Structures are given as structure tokens and as C-alpha cells.
Amino acid sequence: MWFLTLILFIFILGIIVLVHELGHFLWAKKFGVYIYEFSIGMGPVVYSRTGKKDGIKYNVRAFPIGGFVSMAGEVYEDDKKIPKDRCLCNKPIWQRVIVMAAGVMNNFIMAIVILFVMALFWGSNSLTPKVDAVVEGYPAAEAGIVKGDIIVSVNNHKVSSWDETQIVLYYKNKNDYTEFRIKHEDGSFDNYKLSKKEYVAEDGTKSEMFGFEISQEETIGLWSKIKYAFEKFWALVSSLWLTVVGLVSGKISVDALSGPVGIFNVVGESAKLGVAYVVYLIAYLSINVGVINILPFPAFDGGRILFLLIEKIKGSPINQKFENWCHTIGFILLMILIIYVTINDIINLF
């Protein structure tokens, strides 16, 4: 089973990376940037082919954890053999921004298309965090929350979807209660302070819960499927952004992150649940890659775009050595984080 999971893991990461790097590649080529290499994966080359017309090396590398497009003049003119007008650094800033952002946009477009196809074949549900039922004897029912109520904020964090709500509920909370702001069906609002109550399942498993269930009302019609794809996409982007904010603010521990090993396990679990879960995972991970890459951090696409915007504002290029050092340090920090998270994932396995 682990071998099939590995194949699926490689396929999922490969398609996400391929779509991302294809965005950089196609726009760079469109703007006439000289491209040395288009690679899927990292590490030693296991397959290579050189394009007859464009002379670009198309490589598949050993480790399916990334990929890259190697272009002339990504930061400065580093190859005197290449014509100046074919170096990325000499292209207009707007073209460079498009080339840098194209990978992220490709990931987002793929995710939206996948979510739409899923809605067509497997159906779609309302994303509003609307209460469908309350459990008698538990905090929600005792406080007066009823079916039809909508959660609009959790601990003063506004939420518009159940995806966002779950992330905020995961935040570290110094209080022994969680504050919910609820909108009733008559349009009025109330605040409730709820503490979880222990629940014991028939098999003896213990958990804690507030005692409400969220509506899974199915949406009908082609327009609702299109709307769902965009709303679900935005809900996932927002929840990932809340995760980043939580990590930076300390409300979410770094230990909650998953690396390649953790993703491998998720792929295996998704495969057991069925095709729909695997397809959804591709969309989810594609959004993850897009959101992380667009962050204004050195070594990410967003970091490179940030330097371009600074260049535009100051009216002159940033010191090349300084920018290179920033990207190098950012890459090293990223590798350290990946190693830490991977070790954590391995420890959690045992």
C-alpha cells in the first residue's frame, strides 16, 4: 500500500509543481526571456531532453519536492553570452511581476477548476457557518443557540465560512471559554461565551465539544456550482492566511505544520477515503503552494515581487548582492523549517 501511496504522492506533487512552474515558463517565454532549463523535482537529473527549436533543457529530477525554471538575468546580468534584452532583469517591471506571479496564478486557477469539477460530479454545500442542530445538555443549547443561527465571529475574529471558523477555533486561547458572535434569523445579534463539555462515544473515545452541528445544505444549479468553486477557493485562501497569521502571532504552534512526510500520510488517508478526497487534496495543496509562494518573504515569488515593487518606488534597481543575500538567507531559513517539520512528522509517526 505504501508503494501506491508513494506513486500517488509523486503524482500529486508533480502536477502541482508542473502547473506552478509552467506559469513562470510560459510568461517568460512570451516576453522573450532566455530560458536555460525547465525542471520538475530537485536533486540529480533522472531524465533530460533538449528542445530542438528553443534549446531549453527539460529535466525531471530525482526528488519530487519542487521544481524550477532557470532564466537568464533573474536578479542581474549574470551571463554575458546572453543578449541584454533577453535577460529578465532588463525587462519592464510589469513583465517581471507577471513572470513572478504567474506560477501562483496557475495554482489558483487549477484549484478553482478542480473545485468546480468536484461540485459538478460530487455536489457542493453551503459554506456559511450556519447552525443545523444543537445537542441538548451541551453548552450551545444551554446558552440559547438554535438551528438557523449563523456564526459571524469567534473570539472577535470575523469569519464567513466554516473553514475560517475551524482555524480560529484552533487558535491558542488564554480563556477557558470561546466567545461566539451569533446572527439570528430575525437579523439580531448576540454574544455567547461557551466552554467545551466532554463527550464520550459508544466505543469509549473521549472528546470535547460545544454541542452544535454546522449545516451541510446542498446547493443546486450550474450557477451555484460556479459560485461554490470561487467561494470555496476564497474560504481556503482565507483560512490559510489565518494560519499564517496564527503562526506569526504564536496562536498556532509550528508543530502543527506538516512537511513532505506529513503530506505523504495525508495522501495515504485520502486514497483510502476515495477519489473525491484525492481530487480535493490536489486543489487544497495547490492553494497552499500558491498562498505560501505569494508571501513577501525572500526566496518566495512574493519576496521577488516585493523587491520589484521597492525598485519601482525608489526608481532604481536594488543592490544586486544585497538582494541575492536576502534570497539565500530566506532559502536557508526555509530549508531549516522544512527539516524541523519533517523531523516532527517522523516523530509523530511513532
Kinemage of the C-alpha trace (Angstrom):
@kinemage 1
@onewidth
@group {chain A} dominant
@subgroup {mainchain}
@vectorlist {calphas} color= white
{ca met a 1} P 0.000 0.000 0.000
{ca trp a 2} L 2.847 2.382 0.840
{ca phe a 3} L 4.223 1.987 -2.695
{ca leu a 4} L 0.893 3.020 -4.274
{ca thr a 5} L 0.740 5.947 -1.845
{ca leu a 6} L 4.257 6.945 -2.916
{ca ile a 7} L 3.249 6.883 -6.595
{ca leu a 8} L 0.163 8.988 -5.825
{ca phe a 9} L 2.246 11.347 -3.664
{ca ile a 10} L 4.736 11.865 -6.515
{ca phe a 11} L 1.896 12.379 -9.000
{ca ile a 12} L 0.099 14.965 -6.828
{ca leu a 13} L 3.223 16.992 -6.033
{ca gly a 14} L 4.423 16.622 -9.608
{ca ile a 15} L 1.210 18.022 -11.134
{ca ile a 16} L 1.104 20.935 -8.671
{ca val a 17} L 4.745 21.850 -9.281
{ca leu a 18} L 4.362 21.380 -13.041
{ca val a 19} L 1.384 23.762 -13.164
{ca his a 20} L 3.226 26.315 -10.999
{ca glu a 21} L 6.473 26.294 -12.943
{ca leu a 22} L 4.590 26.234 -16.238
{ca gly a 23} L 3.180 29.628 -15.307
{ca his a 24} L 6.671 31.132 -14.909
{ca phe a 25} L 7.883 29.328 -18.027
{ca leu a 26} L 5.113 30.333 -20.440
{ca trp a 27} L 5.115 34.016 -19.497
{ca ala a 28} L 8.920 34.231 -19.502
{ca lys a 29} L 8.935 32.675 -22.954
{ca lys a 30} L 6.163 35.020 -24.126
{ca phe a 31} L 8.199 38.067 -23.026
{ca gly a 32} L 11.333 36.753 -24.773
{ca val a 33} L 13.352 35.859 -21.665
{ca tyr a 34} L 16.197 33.403 -22.330
{ca ile a 35} L 15.464 30.123 -20.510
{ca tyr a 36} L 18.217 27.637 -19.707
{ca glu a 37} L 16.224 24.888 -18.020
{ca phe a 38} L 12.738 23.754 -17.025
{ca ser a 39} L 12.929 21.180 -14.213
{ca ile a 40} L 10.374 19.193 -12.250
{ca gly a 41} L 11.764 17.924 -8.943
{ca met a 42} L 15.055 18.651 -7.198
{ca gly a 43} L 18.391 16.854 -6.961
{ca pro a 44} L 20.088 14.677 -9.609
{ca val a 45} L 18.661 14.631 -13.139
{ca val a 46} L 16.967 11.315 -13.982
{ca tyr a 47} L 15.622 12.329 -17.392
{ca ser a 48} L 16.647 15.145 -19.733
{ca arg a 49} L 15.636 16.354 -23.167
{ca thr a 50} L 16.749 19.456 -25.046
{ca gly a 51} L 14.154 21.250 -27.158
{ca lys a 52} L 15.129 21.268 -30.849
{ca lys a 53} L 13.642 24.691 -31.547
{ca asp a 54} L 14.124 26.585 -28.275
{ca gly a 55} L 17.297 24.864 -26.979
{ca ile a 56} L 15.799 24.634 -23.476
{ca lys a 57} L 16.737 21.676 -21.276
{ca tyr a 58} L 13.614 19.897 -19.979
{ca asn a 59} L 14.592 17.854 -16.915
{ca val a 60} L 12.958 15.510 -14.443
{ca arg a 61} L 14.935 15.315 -11.195
{ca ala a 62} L 15.074 12.650 -8.523
{ca phe a 63} L 13.153 14.233 -5.626
{ca pro a 64} L 9.542 15.345 -6.331
{ca ile a 65} L 9.543 18.155 -3.760
{ca gly a 66} L 9.783 21.171 -6.030
{ca gly a 67} L 10.943 22.390 -9.395
{ca phe a 68} L 12.255 25.484 -11.103
{ca val a 69} L 12.652 27.487 -14.284
{ca ser a 70} L 16.212 28.732 -14.777
{ca met a 71} L 16.151 32.076 -16.605
{ca ala a 72} L 18.902 34.467 -17.682
{ca gly a 73} L 19.241 37.556 -15.501
{ca glu a 74} L 16.772 36.643 -12.770
{ca val a 75} L 18.379 39.230 -10.473
{ca tyr a 76} L 21.122 40.804 -12.620
{ca glu a 77} L 23.042 40.162 -15.861
{ca asp a 78} L 24.961 37.056 -14.806
{ca asp a 79} L 25.713 35.698 -18.297
{ca lys a 80} L 27.487 37.974 -20.796
{ca lys a 81} L 26.779 35.484 -23.619
{ca ile a 82} L 23.060 36.256 -23.466
{ca pro a 83} L 21.740 39.393 -25.245
{ca lys a 84} L 20.802 42.100 -22.744
{ca asp a 85} L 17.239 42.341 -23.989
{ca arg a 86} L 16.714 38.640 -23.205
{ca cys a 87} L 17.689 38.948 -19.539
{ca leu a 88} L 14.746 39.034 -17.140
{ca cys a 89} L 16.326 41.839 -15.124
{ca asn a 90} L 16.237 44.120 -18.180
{ca lys a 91} L 12.560 43.570 -18.924
{ca pro a 92} L 9.970 46.183 -17.833
{ca ile a 93} L 8.973 45.792 -14.180
{ca trp a 94} L 5.370 44.913 -15.096
{ca gln a 95} L 6.601 41.993 -17.200
{ca arg a 96} L 8.866 40.765 -14.396
{ca val a 97} L 5.978 40.942 -11.905
{ca ile a 98} L 3.775 38.890 -14.249
{ca val a 99} L 6.525 36.260 -14.695
{ca met a 100} L 6.999 36.018 -10.906
{ca ala a 101} L 3.262 35.902 -10.123
{ca ala a 102} L 2.288 33.541 -12.961
{ca gly a 103} L 3.124 30.372 -11.010
{ca val a 104} L 0.848 31.331 -8.141
{ca met a 105} L -1.944 32.339 -10.526
{ca asn a 106} L -1.683 28.970 -12.276
{ca asn a 107} L -2.032 27.163 -8.941
{ca phe a 108} L -5.078 29.232 -8.049
{ca ile a 109} L -6.723 28.730 -11.460
{ca met a 110} L -6.151 24.963 -11.276
{ca ala a 111} L -7.677 24.841 -7.789
{ca ile a 112} L -10.796 26.756 -8.887
{ca val a 113} L -11.258 24.474 -11.912
{ca ile a 114} L -10.883 21.361 -9.723
{ca leu a 115} L -13.365 22.691 -7.145
{ca phe a 116} L -15.871 23.420 -9.928
{ca val a 117} L -15.485 19.924 -11.411
{ca met a 118} L -15.905 18.430 -7.922
{ca ala a 119} L -19.089 20.437 -7.413
{ca leu a 120} L -20.471 19.122 -10.704
{ca phe a 121} L -19.684 15.450 -10.064
{ca trp a 122} L -19.903 15.131 -6.275
{ca gly a 123} L -22.133 18.045 -5.348
{ca ser a 124} L -21.498 21.179 -3.297
{ca asn a 125} L -22.666 22.508 0.053
{ca ser a 126} L -23.268 25.927 1.508
{ca leu a 127} L -20.099 27.278 3.149
{ca thr a 128} L -21.867 29.589 5.616
{ca pro a 129} L -21.160 28.582 9.256
{ca lys a 130} L -24.865 28.103 9.920
{ca val a 131} L -26.054 26.001 12.854
{ca asp a 132} L -28.069 22.992 11.679
{ca ala a 133} L -28.706 21.383 15.060
{ca val a 134} L -27.791 21.684 18.729
{ca val a 135} L -27.268 18.853 21.199
{ca glu a 136} L -29.395 19.015 24.329
{ca gly a 137} L -27.437 19.151 27.564
{ca tyr a 138} L -24.403 20.781 25.922
{ca pro a 139} L -23.177 24.421 26.165
{ca ala a 140} L -24.613 25.662 22.831
{ca ala a 141} L -28.162 24.525 23.628
{ca glu a 142} L -27.972 25.707 27.252
{ca ala a 143} L -26.795 29.172 26.098
{ca gly a 144} L -29.773 29.523 23.757
{ca ile a 145} L -28.177 28.939 20.344
{ca val a 146} L -30.723 27.404 17.968
{ca lys a 147} L -30.933 25.946 14.471
{ca gly a 148} L -30.579 28.668 11.804
{ca asp a 149} L -28.157 30.822 13.812
{ca ile a 150} L -25.030 31.930 11.909
{ca ile a 151} L -21.557 32.302 13.447
{ca val a 152} L -20.153 35.694 12.407
{ca ser a 153} L -17.084 35.862 14.673
{ca val a 154} L -15.057 33.736 17.075
{ca asn a 155} L -13.099 35.492 19.827
{ca asn a 156} L -13.518 38.762 17.872
{ca his a 157} L -12.140 37.235 14.645
{ca lys a 158} L -14.673 37.705 11.842
{ca val a 159} L -15.486 34.516 9.933
{ca ser a 160} L -17.599 33.936 6.838
{ca ser a 161} L -17.086 30.201 6.296
{ca trp a 162} L -16.741 27.041 8.344
{ca asp a 163} L -13.165 26.677 7.019
{ca glu a 164} L -12.187 30.008 8.612
{ca thr a 165} L -14.123 29.185 11.791
{ca gln a 166} L -12.215 25.928 12.330
{ca ile a 167} L -8.839 27.693 12.045
{ca val a 168} L -9.804 30.386 14.563
{ca leu a 169} L -11.144 27.712 16.930
{ca tyr a 170} L -7.699 26.094 16.708
{ca tyr a 171} L -6.003 29.306 17.917
{ca lys a 172} L -4.473 29.197 21.386
{ca asn a 173} L -6.923 30.743 23.829
{ca lys a 174} L -5.892 32.152 27.222
{ca asn a 175} L -9.508 31.996 28.434
{ca asp a 176} L -11.376 28.858 29.487
{ca tyr a 177} L -14.192 29.816 27.147
{ca thr a 178} L -14.693 30.737 23.499
{ca glu a 179} L -16.727 33.802 22.573
{ca phe a 180} L -19.098 33.414 19.630
{ca arg a 181} L -20.952 36.288 17.992
{ca ile a 182} L -24.157 34.903 16.502
{ca lys a 183} L -26.578 36.339 13.966
{ca his a 184} L -30.139 35.098 14.441
{ca glu a 185} L -32.673 34.510 11.688
{ca asp a 186} L -34.520 37.714 12.660
{ca gly a 187} L -31.329 39.743 11.980
{ca ser a 188} L -30.433 40.386 15.617
{ca phe a 189} L -27.018 39.597 17.130
{ca asp a 190} L -25.916 38.076 20.443
{ca asn a 191} L -22.581 37.145 22.009
{ca tyr a 192} L -22.134 33.801 23.786
{ca lys a 193} L -19.257 32.562 25.942
{ca leu a 194} L -19.089 28.794 25.619
{ca ser a 195} L -16.814 26.232 27.260
{ca lys a 196} L -16.486 22.761 25.778
{ca lys a 197} L -18.051 19.780 27.525
{ca glu a 198} L -16.678 16.249 27.471
{ca tyr a 199} L -18.392 13.783 25.152
{ca val a 200} L -17.891 10.020 25.433
{ca ala a 201} L -18.621 7.957 22.301
{ca glu a 202} L -20.050 4.425 22.360
{ca asp a 203} L -16.551 2.981 21.870
{ca gly a 204} L -15.297 4.900 24.903
{ca thr a 205} L -13.456 7.573 22.901
{ca lys a 206} L -13.499 10.922 24.714
{ca ser a 207} L -13.648 14.346 23.098
{ca glu a 208} L -14.800 17.848 23.925
{ca met a 209} L -17.470 19.794 22.069
{ca phe a 210} L -19.687 22.856 22.194
{ca gly a 211} L -22.695 20.852 21.077
{ca phe a 212} L -23.707 22.264 17.709
{ca glu a 213} L -23.602 20.935 14.158
{ca ile a 214} L -22.965 23.037 11.053
{ca ser a 215} L -25.390 22.929 8.123
{ca gln a 216} L -24.370 20.892 5.077
{ca glu a 217} L -27.184 22.207 2.888
{ca glu a 218} L -26.620 21.174 -0.735
{ca thr a 219} L -26.552 23.885 -3.397
{ca ile a 220} L -28.409 23.231 -6.660
{ca gly a 221} L -27.876 24.523 -10.220
{ca leu a 222} L -24.940 25.304 -12.515
{ca trp a 223} L -24.534 28.878 -11.241
{ca ser a 224} L -24.372 27.611 -7.650
{ca lys a 225} L -21.544 25.238 -8.676
{ca ile a 226} L -19.576 28.084 -10.240
{ca lys a 227} L -20.245 30.257 -7.196
{ca tyr a 228} L -19.209 27.421 -4.873
{ca ala a 229} L -15.855 26.975 -6.667
{ca phe a 230} L -14.916 30.631 -6.132
{ca glu a 231} L -16.341 30.835 -2.607
{ca lys a 232} L -14.598 27.615 -1.514
{ca phe a 233} L -11.366 28.843 -3.095
{ca trp a 234} L -11.588 32.110 -1.163
{ca ala a 235} L -12.548 30.288 2.047
{ca leu a 236} L -9.427 28.111 1.776
{ca val a 237} L -7.199 31.097 0.936
{ca ser a 238} L -8.616 32.994 3.935
{ca ser a 239} L -8.161 30.014 6.269
{ca leu a 240} L -4.558 29.578 5.115
{ca trp a 241} L -3.935 33.281 5.663
{ca leu a 242} L -5.395 32.946 9.183
{ca thr a 243} L -2.994 30.023 9.702
{ca val a 244} L -0.020 32.184 8.667
{ca val a 245} L -1.211 34.988 10.983
{ca gly a 246} L -1.602 32.440 13.766
{ca leu a 247} L 1.918 31.107 13.246
{ca val a 248} L 3.453 34.607 13.233
{ca ser a 249} L 1.468 35.715 16.305
{ca gly a 250} L 2.158 32.494 18.204
{ca lys a 251} L -1.511 31.464 18.341
{ca ile a 252} L -0.657 28.343 16.332
{ca ser a 253} L 2.435 26.255 17.088
{ca val a 254} L 4.971 25.476 14.361
{ca asp a 255} L 4.492 21.841 15.442
{ca ala a 256} L 1.071 21.976 13.763
{ca leu a 257} L 2.712 22.277 10.334
{ca ser a 258} L 3.224 19.282 8.044
{ca gly a 259} L 6.184 18.636 5.753
{ca pro a 260} L 6.676 16.044 2.997
{ca val a 261} L 6.243 13.126 5.434
{ca gly a 262} L 3.034 14.583 6.836
{ca ile a 263} L 1.661 15.221 3.347
{ca phe a 264} L 2.586 11.641 2.393
{ca asn a 265} L 0.421 10.374 5.264
{ca val a 266} L -2.466 12.652 4.261
{ca val a 267} L -2.241 11.349 0.688
{ca gly a 268} L -2.478 7.788 2.008
{ca glu a 269} L -5.512 8.570 4.175
{ca ser a 270} L -7.223 10.442 1.307
{ca ala a 271} L -6.679 7.486 -1.031
{ca lys a 272} L -8.474 5.206 1.450
{ca leu a 273} L -11.481 7.554 1.505
{ca gly a 274} L -11.902 7.686 -2.270
{ca val a 275} L -11.227 9.593 -5.483
{ca ala a 276} L -13.147 12.714 -4.402
{ca tyr a 277} L -10.861 13.191 -1.396
{ca val a 278} L -7.727 12.807 -3.512
{ca val a 279} L -9.010 15.319 -6.070
{ca tyr a 280} L -9.895 17.759 -3.277
{ca leu a 281} L -6.422 17.299 -1.791
{ca ile a 282} L -4.857 18.356 -5.108
{ca ala a 283} L -6.910 21.572 -5.060
{ca tyr a 284} L -6.108 22.192 -1.387
{ca leu a 285} L -2.365 21.649 -1.797
{ca ser a 286} L -2.327 23.767 -4.961
{ca ile a 287} L -3.842 26.648 -2.977
{ca asn a 288} L -1.274 26.012 -0.224
{ca val a 289} L 1.584 26.299 -2.709
{ca gly a 290} L 0.074 29.474 -4.160
{ca val a 291} L -0.523 31.192 -0.812
{ca ile a 292} L 2.913 30.316 0.583
{ca asn a 293} L 4.695 31.394 -2.606
{ca ile a 294} L 2.981 34.785 -2.754
{ca leu a 295} L 4.066 35.711 0.795
{ca pro a 296} L 6.512 38.670 0.702
{ca phe a 297} L 9.383 36.566 2.061
{ca pro a 298} L 12.812 36.261 0.358
{ca ala a 299} L 13.213 33.142 -1.832
{ca phe a 300} L 9.453 33.055 -2.461
{ca asp a 301} L 7.815 34.535 -5.560
{ca gly a 302} L 6.193 37.114 -3.296
{ca gly a 303} L 9.610 38.131 -1.982
{ca arg a 304} L 10.890 38.729 -5.508
{ca ile a 305} L 7.770 40.750 -6.336
{ca leu a 306} L 8.353 42.812 -3.176
{ca phe a 307} L 11.864 43.710 -4.362
{ca leu a 308} L 10.436 44.712 -7.758
{ca leu a 309} L 7.878 46.984 -6.097
{ca ile a 310} L 10.618 48.575 -3.970
{ca glu a 311} L 12.656 49.091 -7.152
{ca lys a 312} L 9.646 50.766 -8.777
{ca ile a 313} L 9.086 53.059 -5.779
{ca lys a 314} L 12.743 54.127 -5.392
{ca gly a 315} L 13.175 54.469 -9.153
{ca ser a 316} L 16.395 52.455 -9.358
{ca pro a 317} L 17.465 48.799 -9.005
{ca ile a 318} L 18.198 47.373 -5.548
{ca asn a 319} L 21.790 46.418 -4.817
{ca gln a 320} L 22.245 43.055 -6.518
{ca lys a 321} L 24.448 41.499 -3.840
{ca phe a 322} L 22.025 42.582 -1.113
{ca glu a 323} L 19.039 41.032 -2.896
{ca asn a 324} L 20.950 37.803 -3.580
{ca trp a 325} L 21.946 37.559 0.067
{ca cys a 326} L 18.333 38.099 1.138
{ca his a 327} L 17.100 35.306 -1.130
{ca thr a 328} L 19.920 32.990 0.008
{ca ile a 329} L 19.195 33.595 3.698
{ca gly a 330} L 15.470 33.161 3.054
{ca phe a 331} L 16.119 29.848 1.299
{ca ile a 332} L 18.333 28.606 4.153
{ca leu a 333} L 15.678 29.521 6.734
{ca leu a 334} L 13.053 27.761 4.632
{ca met a 335} L 15.195 24.598 4.459
{ca ile a 336} L 15.714 24.681 8.234
{ca leu a 337} L 11.938 24.940 8.734
{ca ile a 338} L 11.281 22.042 6.331
{ca ile a 339} L 13.876 19.867 8.121
{ca tyr a 340} L 12.369 20.730 11.532
{ca val a 341} L 8.816 19.997 10.355
{ca thr a 342} L 9.921 16.747 8.677
{ca ile a 343} L 11.632 15.532 11.875
{ca asn a 344} L 8.426 16.408 13.742
{ca asp a 345} L 6.354 14.418 11.240
{ca ile a 346} L 8.632 11.382 11.642
{ca ile a 347} L 8.441 11.598 15.462
{ca asn a 348} L 4.626 11.784 15.257
{ca leu a 349} L 4.597 8.582 13.187
{ca phe a 350} L 5.947 6.713 16.207
